[in-house]
């Protein structure tokens, strides 16, 4: 297939639309002489005049009107197709600050689902650290742990904890028929020993807590629990996969920290893309 001079099509379409070489030149950032040359080359290729030239401007011939409509239609479709492709490749950045434990144990396993559904949204995941609001973290969305932080926060996961160990540890050191039996076990601690104190109090015991290792992060604690090194207080919502697979087991249904949740907070004036991520996080937590 022979194509007409492609450089001349855009110049011709603009000139036909404006009925002026000068106006077309201003739109295309060309000179009027350059537009005239492009049109002349196109006319020579077609073998017919496309404009009637007169001192005050130009006017399309009958052939020029017909060809102008076809060229305008074609260029419009090209522009629309290019815009659709560009929209698919452009990605909007949405930032989320999250606790390491929630990120690694709950969010990351589910991220492929979000990315498959919304490839146009690029996520920026950062640690929440001690930020108490999205503004403090400099993000669109924030997931934090504790009692309700205020109006506008959405509870997405329970933070209730239960004594948890590996089946191997239970086989070696169990059974644990009553809460008191745990006092002789190797108890693992997340940041402080106070969590075990709260659990034993909820179970009706006021007893000294063993001096097992203290881990600075829940991810470290749960790795030790999975390795069979002791009993840890684990948020059941964050170990659901291990419980289902049988690599961890809870020893008692009695929870502690029932007053705490993992909360989703949002910055003001969320973009459409950030709102999509917010709604997805809430839906995942309900599923």
C-alpha positions as CSV (number, residue, x, y, z in Angstrom):
1,X,0.0,0.0,0.0
2,X,1.3,3.5,-1.0
3,X,0.8,6.1,1.7
4,X,0.6,9.8,1.0
5,X,3.3,12.1,2.5
6,X,2.5,11.7,6.2
7,X,4.1,15.0,7.1
8,X,1.6,16.7,4.8
9,X,-1.5,15.1,6.2
10,X,-1.3,17.0,9.6
11,X,-0.6,20.3,7.8
12,X,-3.4,19.7,5.3
13,X,-5.9,18.8,8.1
14,X,-5.1,21.9,10.1
15,X,-5.3,24.1,7.0
16,X,-8.6,22.6,5.9
17,X,-10.1,23.0,9.4
18,X,-9.0,26.7,9.7
19,X,-9.2,27.5,6.0
20,X,-6.0,29.3,6.5
21,X,-2.3,28.4,6.1
22,X,-1.3,31.1,8.7
23,X,-3.7,29.7,11.4
24,X,-2.5,26.2,10.6
25,X,1.1,27.3,10.9
26,X,0.4,28.9,14.3
27,X,-1.2,25.7,15.6
28,X,1.6,23.5,14.3
29,X,4.4,25.8,15.3
30,X,5.5,26.1,11.6
31,X,5.7,28.9,9.1
32,X,2.9,29.5,6.6
33,X,5.4,28.8,3.9
34,X,6.2,25.4,5.4
35,X,2.5,24.5,5.6
36,X,2.0,25.6,2.0
37,X,4.9,23.4,0.9
38,X,3.5,20.4,2.8
39,X,0.1,20.9,1.1
40,X,1.7,21.4,-2.3
41,X,3.6,18.1,-1.9
42,X,0.3,16.3,-1.0
43,X,-1.5,17.8,-3.9
44,X,1.2,16.6,-6.3
45,X,1.0,13.1,-4.8
46,X,-2.8,13.1,-5.2
47,X,-2.8,14.8,-8.6
48,X,-5.6,17.1,-7.7
49,X,-5.7,20.6,-6.1
50,X,-7.0,20.6,-2.5
51,X,-7.4,24.3,-2.0
52,X,-8.5,27.3,-4.0
53,X,-5.9,30.0,-3.2
54,X,-7.0,33.7,-3.1
55,X,-5.5,36.8,-1.6
56,X,-7.4,36.6,1.7
57,X,-6.7,32.9,2.3
58,X,-7.6,29.5,1.0
59,X,-10.8,27.5,0.6
60,X,-11.0,23.7,0.2
61,X,-12.0,22.3,-3.2
62,X,-14.6,19.6,-3.3
63,X,-11.9,17.1,-3.3
64,X,-10.2,19.0,-0.4
65,X,-13.4,18.9,1.7
66,X,-13.9,15.1,1.1
67,X,-10.3,14.3,1.8
68,X,-10.2,16.7,4.8
69,X,-13.1,14.8,6.5
70,X,-11.3,11.5,5.9
71,X,-8.0,12.7,7.2
72,X,-9.6,14.4,10.3
73,X,-11.5,11.2,11.0
74,X,-8.3,9.1,10.8
75,X,-6.2,11.4,12.9
76,X,-8.9,11.5,15.6
77,X,-8.9,7.7,15.8
78,X,-5.1,7.7,15.9
79,X,-5.1,10.2,18.8
80,X,-7.7,8.3,20.7
81,X,-5.8,5.0,20.3
82,X,-2.6,6.6,21.4
83,X,-4.3,8.2,24.4
84,X,-5.7,4.8,25.5
85,X,-2.3,3.1,25.2
86,X,-0.6,6.0,27.1
87,X,-3.2,5.8,29.9
88,X,-2.5,2.1,30.3
89,X,1.2,2.7,30.7
90,X,0.9,5.7,33.0
91,X,0.9,4.7,36.6
92,X,-0.3,6.8,39.6
93,X,1.8,6.5,42.7
94,X,-0.1,5.7,46.0
95,X,1.8,5.6,49.2
96,X,1.0,3.4,52.2
97,X,2.8,3.3,55.5
98,X,2.4,0.0,57.4
99,X,3.8,-1.9,60.3
100,X,6.4,-4.5,59.2
101,X,4.5,-7.3,60.7
102,X,1.3,-6.5,58.8
103,X,3.2,-5.8,55.6
104,X,5.1,-9.1,55.5
105,X,2.5,-11.4,57.0
106,X,-0.8,-10.0,55.6
107,X,-0.3,-7.4,52.9
108,X,2.5,-8.7,50.7
109,X,0.9,-12.2,50.2
110,X,-2.2,-10.4,48.9
111,X,-0.5,-7.7,46.8
112,X,-0.5,-9.7,43.5
113,X,-4.3,-9.7,43.6
114,X,-4.3,-5.9,43.7
115,X,-1.6,-5.4,41.1
116,X,-3.4,-7.8,38.7
117,X,-6.6,-5.8,39.1
118,X,-5.1,-2.3,39.1
119,X,-1.8,-2.4,37.1
120,X,-2.1,1.4,36.6
121,X,-1.5,2.1,40.3
122,X,2.1,2.0,41.5
123,X,2.4,1.4,45.3
124,X,5.0,3.0,47.5
125,X,5.2,0.9,50.7
126,X,7.1,2.4,53.7
127,X,7.5,1.5,57.4
128,X,5.0,3.3,59.6
129,X,7.6,3.6,62.4
130,X,6.0,5.8,65.1
131,X,3.8,7.9,62.8
132,X,0.3,8.4,64.3
133,X,-1.2,9.9,61.2
134,X,-0.8,9.8,57.4
135,X,0.4,13.4,57.5
136,X,3.2,12.4,60.0
137,X,4.3,9.6,57.7
138,X,3.9,11.7,54.5
139,X,1.6,9.1,52.9
140,X,-1.9,8.6,51.6
141,X,-2.8,5.7,53.9
142,X,-1.4,4.4,57.2
143,X,-2.0,1.2,59.0
144,X,-1.3,1.3,62.8
145,X,-1.8,-0.8,65.8
146,X,-3.5,0.0,69.1
147,X,-6.8,1.3,70.6
148,X,-9.0,3.3,68.3
149,X,-6.9,6.4,67.3
150,X,-9.9,8.6,66.6
151,X,-12.7,9.3,64.3
152,X,-12.2,8.3,60.7
153,X,-10.1,5.2,61.5
154,X,-11.3,1.9,60.0
155,X,-10.6,-1.4,61.9
156,X,-9.2,-3.8,59.4
157,X,-7.8,-6.6,61.5
158,X,-8.1,-7.8,65.1
159,X,-5.0,-7.5,67.2
160,X,-6.2,-10.0,69.8
161,X,-3.3,-12.3,70.8
162,X,-3.3,-16.0,71.9
163,X,-0.5,-18.3,73.1
164,X,1.0,-20.0,70.0
165,X,3.7,-22.5,69.3
166,X,4.8,-25.0,66.7
167,X,3.4,-28.6,66.7
168,X,7.0,-29.8,67.4
169,X,7.3,-27.7,70.5
170,X,3.9,-28.8,71.7
171,X,4.9,-32.5,71.2
172,X,8.2,-32.0,73.1
173,X,6.9,-29.8,76.0
174,X,3.2,-30.3,76.2
175,X,0.5,-30.9,76.9
176,X,-0.7,-27.5,78.2
177,X,-4.0,-28.3,79.8
178,X,-4.3,-25.1,81.8
179,X,-2.9,-21.5,81.6
180,X,-0.7,-22.3,84.7
181,X,1.1,-25.0,82.7
182,X,2.6,-22.2,80.5
183,X,4.6,-20.8,83.5
184,X,7.1,-23.6,83.1
185,X,7.4,-23.2,79.3
186,X,9.9,-21.0,77.4
187,X,7.9,-17.8,76.8
188,X,8.9,-15.5,74.0
189,X,8.3,-11.8,74.2
190,X,7.5,-9.1,71.6
191,X,9.3,-5.9,72.7
192,X,8.4,-6.3,76.4
193,X,7.2,-8.9,78.9
194,X,4.1,-6.9,79.6
195,X,2.0,-8.7,76.9
196,X,2.3,-12.0,78.8
197,X,1.4,-10.3,82.0
198,X,-1.8,-9.1,80.4
199,X,-2.6,-12.5,79.1
200,X,-2.1,-14.3,82.4
201,X,-4.2,-11.6,84.1
202,X,-7.0,-12.3,81.6
203,X,-6.7,-16.0,82.4
204,X,-7.0,-15.3,86.1
205,X,-3.3,-15.7,87.1
206,X,-1.0,-13.2,88.8
207,X,2.4,-14.9,88.5
208,X,6.0,-14.0,87.7
209,X,6.8,-14.2,83.9
210,X,9.7,-16.3,82.7
211,X,12.8,-14.6,81.3
212,X,12.7,-15.9,77.7
213,X,14.2,-13.8,74.9
214,X,12.7,-10.4,74.0
215,X,12.4,-9.6,70.3
216,X,12.3,-6.1,68.9
217,X,9.8,-7.0,66.1
218,X,6.9,-9.4,65.8
219,X,8.5,-10.9,62.6
220,X,11.5,-12.0,64.7
221,X,9.2,-13.4,67.4
222,X,7.1,-15.5,65.0
223,X,10.1,-16.8,63.3
224,X,11.3,-18.1,66.6
225,X,7.9,-19.6,67.4
226,X,7.8,-21.4,64.0
227,X,11.3,-22.7,64.7
228,X,10.0,-24.4,67.8
229,X,11.9,-22.3,70.3
230,X,9.0,-21.4,72.6
231,X,5.5,-20.1,73.0
232,X,4.7,-16.6,71.8
233,X,1.7,-14.3,72.0
234,X,0.7,-13.9,68.4
235,X,-2.1,-11.9,66.8
236,X,-4.3,-14.6,65.4
237,X,-5.2,-12.5,62.4
238,X,-1.5,-12.3,61.3
239,X,-0.8,-16.0,61.5
240,X,-4.0,-17.3,59.8
241,X,-2.0,-18.9,57.0
242,X,0.3,-20.8,59.4
243,X,-2.7,-22.0,61.5
244,X,-4.4,-23.2,58.3
245,X,-1.3,-25.1,57.2
246,X,-0.7,-26.5,60.6
247,X,2.8,-25.1,61.1
248,X,1.5,-23.2,64.1
249,X,-1.1,-24.0,66.7
250,X,-2.9,-21.9,69.3
251,X,-2.9,-23.4,72.8
252,X,-5.8,-21.5,74.4
253,X,-8.8,-19.6,73.0
254,X,-8.5,-17.1,75.8
255,X,-7.2,-13.9,74.1
256,X,-5.6,-10.7,75.4
257,X,-5.4,-7.2,73.8
258,X,-9.0,-7.5,72.6
259,X,-9.2,-3.7,72.9
260,X,-6.6,-3.3,70.2
261,X,-7.0,-3.4,66.4
262,X,-5.0,-2.8,63.3
263,X,-6.4,0.5,62.0
264,X,-6.5,2.1,58.5
265,X,-6.2,5.9,58.5
266,X,-6.4,8.0,55.4
267,X,-5.1,11.5,54.5
268,X,-7.5,14.2,53.5
269,X,-8.4,14.6,49.8
270,X,-7.5,11.2,48.7
271,X,-6.9,10.7,45.0
272,X,-9.2,8.3,43.1
273,X,-6.3,5.7,43.0
274,X,-5.6,6.0,46.8
275,X,-9.4,5.5,47.4
276,X,-9.3,2.4,45.3
277,X,-6.4,1.0,47.5
278,X,-8.3,2.0,50.7
279,X,-11.4,0.2,49.6
280,X,-9.4,-2.9,48.5
281,X,-7.6,-3.1,51.9
282,X,-11.0,-2.9,53.7
283,X,-12.5,-5.6,51.4
284,X,-9.5,-7.9,51.9
285,X,-9.7,-7.6,55.7
286,X,-13.4,-8.6,55.5
287,X,-12.7,-11.6,53.3
